[in-house]
Amino acid sequence: MREVAKELTELGLTNGEAKVYLALTDLGSSTVGPIVKRANIAYSNIYEILNRLLEKGLVTFVIKSKIKYFQSTSPENLLDYLEKKENELEKQKRILAELLPKLRIERIKPEEEAEIFVGVKGLKSAYLEGLKDVSPNGENLFFYVHRKEYAKESDKFYISNRKLFKRIPMRGISNEEYRGSKAIVLPHTMRYVNFPIPGNVEITQDKVIIISWGTKPVAFLIRSKEISNSMREYFESVWKVAKK
């Protein structure tokens, strides 16, 4: 009986519905008391379950002396039940087919948006997202402010993630304190300045990553063609006066 109940649930019945349906196939016409006992379910659930089985066409009832007697319909009605489910599924598929183009339109990313990434793993995710669309013929530009309070952590991150940057030509501008750092690897081309630069910023195509190093690094990934172009123009103006 338990095995049959399990197979009925695979047809789409709930566990309670399967138990009640099987109880009725054994009992024949019955009031709710014997059904509850045979199906081994809570009395508080029996009417809800019976109503669902009535809607599925798997149970009927008659009234005798103002008392409802329930009975299961022919097992062949399970085929009708499955056909109805198939028809409903086909209808849902058609609705979804019409809806998908609208959903795809809604999922198109806006021209400008921003995400926040926290921690070292988050920083790596920000770089993966920021650099993924850059072609091998493209270029990544960056400002980097080298400071003692986070230099060790920063250098460790860039050295351990060299593979992220190997395929993309990069030009960077940093303060003089960064000269000779082990974290500078090819294909970096570096220049240095002795005046303030805007912080730790990566500029790629239509994306900008702003990084704040601290107890826990935080990266702000901005998707904006306008901001990216503006930062690129600023980078090029600083590049002209920076020292090799």
Secondary structure, DSSP 4 states (H G I P E B T S, - for coil): -HHHHHHHHHTT--HHHHHHHHHHHHH-SB-HHHHHHHHT--GGGHHHHHHHHHHTTSEEEEEETTEEEEEE--TTHHHHHHHHHHHHHHHHHHHHHHHHHHHHHHHSPPSSEEEEEEHHHHHHHHHHHHHTT--TT--EEEEE---HHHHHHHHHHHHHTGGGTTTS-EEEEEEGGGTT-TT--TTEEEEEESS----EEEEETTEEEEEE-SSS-EEEEEE-HHHHHHHHHHHHHHHHHSB-
